[in-house]
């Protein structure tokens, strides 16, 4: 199974990207907001996809480190990374 991580996946472009992929991809929904991110992952599951939520703030190094550890428990590889950017990119 291919694995994709989409940051900021609970809103905006990240939401559109993570919802447009076909089945057969584990979509890891990265978001700062635990409630909204969990809801986004649940929506994927309701539509037949496979998804997991990962609490992640890409502007915080400690959050990125913790998310990397958690990601390694969810999947053994990463095929696609979609990182949302604002002015800090």
Protein Blocks (a to p, Z undefined) as FASTA:
>chain_A
ZZdddehklgcjllmmmmmpcehiacddddfblmlmmmmmmmmmmnopacddddddfkbm
klmmmmmmmmmmmpgbdfbdcddddfkZZ
